[in-house]
Amino acid sequence: MLIKPRPLFMLAVVCSAIVFNACNKEPENEEPVDPKVEKFTVPEDFVIEHLYSPSDEERGSWVSMTFDDYGRMIASDQFGGIYRLTIPEIGNDSIPLKIDSLHFPLVGEAVTDTSKKKVGMGFAQGLLWAHNSLYVMVNHRGDEVLRKTSGLYRLQDTDMDDEFDKVTQLLELKGDGEHGPHSVILGPDDESIYVVAGNHTDIPGMDAYRLPPTWQEDNLLQQIKDPQGHATDRMAPGGWIAKTDSVGSTWELIAAGFRNTFDIAFNDVGELFAYDSDMEWDFGMSWYRPTRILHVTSGSEFGWRTGNGKWSPAYPDNLPAMINIGQGSPTNLVYGNNALFPDKYRNSLFAFDWSFGIIYLIGLESDGATYQATAEEFITGSPLPLTDGEFGPDGAMYFLTGGRELESDLYRVYHKDYQKIKDRNKQKIDDLNAYQRVRRQIERYHTDTIAEAIDAVWPFLRNNDRHIRYAARIALEHQDPALWKERAFKERSVQAAIQSMVALARTGDADLQPAILSKVMTINLPVQAEEKQLDIIRAIELTLARMGNPDEVLSARLIGYLEQIYPAATNALNRELSKVLVHLGDEEAIPKTLKLLATAEDDSTYQETVTQSSDLILRNPQYGLDIANLLTKTPPAQQIYLATVLSKAKYGWNDETRDEYFKWFYDAFGYKGGNSYIGFVNRARSFALENVPQSQFDHYNEISGDSLVNQAGTALFTTDEGPKGPGRPWKMDEALPIVEADSGKRDFEKGMMLFSSIRCKSCHTMKGEGGTIGPDLTQLGTRFSAKDMLEAIIEPNNIISDQYASTVFSFKDGTSMLAKLIDEDDDYYHVSQNPYAPHILKEIPKKEIVSYKLAEISVMPPATINVLNEDELKNLLAYLMAGGDEDHEVYNKKKK
């Protein structure tokens, strides 16, 4: 049933969510719905079942799974042991699910901390059943709970008693945590084992490298590492994928340059795909990269570098995404070839987003040597912290929720006609198109020096297909440059010349630099298409980054060569041109770049995403409200890039241009980006200040906003002290006794400060001040107890009024949207997606909507008070009870 929205004026006069605990009841005469599945939006004709909750039996929070040869599921707790489940068949409710804790040979000393249970194997973020063995990717720094450290292990049952009795470490890894070792999967040959690790995991020594191990940072932009300290010691090439055999005897690096890919998957014809993450703290910066689906070909590189050093997807020495998804936290990726689903689903990837509770369906269609991807939502729910998923032997999808010790659940999804769906004929290698076959033939040369490789791959350096050119260049880089450099210098094809110069810059000796730069400058730059112009500039940048600056004469020639097209018509070209010209010391680049700095506007199509940020706000309050805040005043990404470029410029300034430049920073501090936004801008400001005369430092420091930034330079200065903590994950049974037993004198000023600093004031009004997203709390204490207040704060999803609930809209194309329904007319629903900008409405055509229903999640974050210590919690509750009144009796209690 559609619920007509209430008039806007009523929203401000309704009490808080606390009221709803007392006045809302379950509808009568309706069949109860399992609350575990009620929150889901699933495609028509699909059924979803809740099977098991590990958390209910204190079995941890599960993050990985696989199926053994007997159809049993094996799953691992993120911070504990491994379990085996025998799951009843679909429709058979008479047989209960059976679960066993798997036992393994224990290694190490006895546990001294009796509060922790020792396990013989666990902490697995990747599980694979293959070769009559269980392969376990442990992500852990060995301790008394589990002595085994990060790495790939093989578990075997040698005496056939259905218990593992042999544990062999196949590979030790240095790295752990959320960017440590992740998934392990079976290769398309049913023999090889593939593993993937995040960018905090060192690449171990390999026996072979598909991607030549010549990686460097390769960026002339003024380097700014993350101001919040994340990954500042992690250098090229970031996360990686490798393969081995069943016993781990040989290892080969397949690809690198990922940030934190958790999972990978093969399609029918053996093409590999990954779902890589973004760095959400970089949101609003030009170097921010959304979560994305990648086609991982042999020797591929995807350009992750620390801080602002991430490569543009346009660079020829890395590969672009097939499709950008948007903000989120990728966890699982699985191909649907084993599903008893309609063919649309069996020819697709399923990509799991932990943060916003979305399983994306990624359609694949051949496009030259790669694929063109489409994305739609398959299953959504809020909250739904998705961790891992597999297709079982029954053709159903099984998936887990949990991670970070959150409540964990196991679900099964199947098509209602699964018994009528026949196994399909899977695609074969012969189904590859001509471009893909050519690319694979070239990839045979991604090994050590092979005599015929140079002649075999050279013609493909000029191919129109980017993936074929890339494969040919990587093959060339595997060969000794002495064998092909002269051929490269004589090359007359523009495309082949660019690719071979990129290869020489990456593999040749520094004494080749003048010849490389001179060769590049024989190309008529202004007449080339933008893609070739970007490749040419990148070839120059690589040569400078790896081989140093040329002499004055060659530098002057380079400057003149690039100045022909600067400023250019596109943001992409202006980023690359400004960076190289400023690095070369071109004084004319300063006024040109300043003019762009004042006028540059962001390109809405640059790294365009499937899911808009505004569509995610209400899906997860913990992360969504951060997005909402950012979208109120999104930073100008292109301008930030240009300002960072100019922070490196030492010469060519005058008082007028410096004033203009440094005043830009003052305004830039007014935008709202990710957690590291202020830090990035301030670091660029600091680098620029190093280049001003000492006598003028104070002037430029002041006009650039020194007074706006805190002492650490990572956030805006505020007189609000904020909570001191230490906080804790507050639960009702802990918080209520502390608050109810309080008889001391409370601090009004601290309570008011906390109400603001933990963002209660952003959404709620107190005595006429604050936001109007939620109800006015001024009269809260006159009607509700401390228990009522704590329940609404700690467990905001328990009961939600339709006046404050969000609405899930289901579209005909299978996607959904979470928004606040404000009004409707004959043709449109008018919705608000941003609680911090409720006046911004979006129109949804009714003809595109199948149905909509109230969401089962409050827009209030459930962990709001977890940053508070006991005394701070008591001061906040006193302020709420007093309704912001300093003369309230709660502040007149005498200390005992």
Secondary structure, DSSP 8 states (H G I E B T S, - for coil): -------HHHHTTS--HHHHHHH----TTS----HHHHT-B--TTEEEEEEE-GGGGT---EEEEEE-TTS-EEEEETTS-EEEEE---TT-TTS--EEEE------SS--S-TTS---SS--EEEEEEETTEEEEEE-----SS----SEEEEEE-TTSSSS--EEEEEEE-S--GGGSEEEEEE-TTSS-EEEEE-TTS-----SEESS-S-------S-----TT-TTTT--TT-EEEEEE-TT---EEEEEEEES----EEE-TT--EEEEE---GGGTTSTT---EEEEEE-TT-B----SGGG---TT-TTS---SEEEESS-EEEEEEGGG--S-HHHHTEEEEEETTTTEEEEEEEEEETTEEEEEEEEEEE-SS--EEEEEE-TTS-EEEEE--TT---EEEEEEETTGGG--------GGGS-HHHHHHHHHHTTSSS--TTHHHHHGGGGG-S-HHHHHHHHHHHHTS-GGGTHHHHHH---HHHHHHHHHHHHHHS-GGGHHHHHHHHTTS-GGGS-HHHHHHHHHHHHHHHHHH----HHHHHHHHHHHHTT-S-SSHHHHHHHHHHHHHTT-TTHHHHHHHHHHH----TTTT-BSS-GGGGGGG-HHHHHHHHHHHTS---HHHHHHHHHHTT--SS--HHHHHHHHHHHHHHTTS--STTHHHHHHHHHHHHHTTS-GGGHHHHHHHTTGGGB-TTSSSB--S------------HHHHHHHHHT--S---HHHHHHHHHHTTHHHH-EETTEE-SSS---TTGGGT--HHHHHHHHH-TTSS--TTT--EEEEETTS-EEEEEEEEE-SSEEEEE--TTSTT-EEEEEGGGEEEEEE-SS-SS-TTGGGG--HHHHHHHHHHHHHTT-TTSGGGS----
